[in-house]
Amino acid sequence: MAFKTPHETAAEAKIAKAGWKRDKKTNLWKCFREPDRGKTFSGTAVELARILDDKAAAQS
């Protein structure tokens, strides 16, 4: 198993707060909270955290 950098660990914590978890079968990120419930993402945790940050900034 590969070691995670502190940046990756922080990104995973951030996306977990937003309701995203790693799907065990598909190994994709999957959202379990509304309004994005059921959406999947195939990139890294760092990329997903960046997308979520950009989305939050756009809503502000």
Secondary structure as the mmCIF struct_conf table of DSSP 4:
data_model
#
loop_
_struct_conf.conf_type_id
_struct_conf.id
_struct_conf.beg_label_comp_id
_struct_conf.beg_label_asym_id
_struct_conf.beg_label_seq_id
_struct_conf.end_label_comp_id
_struct_conf.end_label_asym_id
_struct_conf.end_label_seq_id
HELX_LH_PP_P HELX_LH_PP_P1 ALA A 2 THR A 5
HELX_RH_AL_P HELX_RH_AL_P1 PRO A 6 LYS A 17
TURN_TY1_P TURN_TY1_P1 ALA A 18 GLY A 19
STRN STRN1 TRP A 20 ARG A 22
TURN_TY1_P TURN_TY1_P2 LYS A 24 THR A 26
STRN STRN2 TRP A 29 CYS A 31
BEND BEND1 ARG A 33 ARG A 33
TURN_TY1_P TURN_TY1_P3 GLU A 34 PRO A 35
BEND BEND2 ASP A 36 ASP A 36
TURN_TY1_P TURN_TY1_P4 ARG A 37 GLY A 38
STRN STRN3 THR A 40 PHE A 41
BEND BEND3 GLY A 43 GLY A 43
HELX_RH_AL_P HELX_RH_AL_P2 ALA A 45 GLN A 59
#
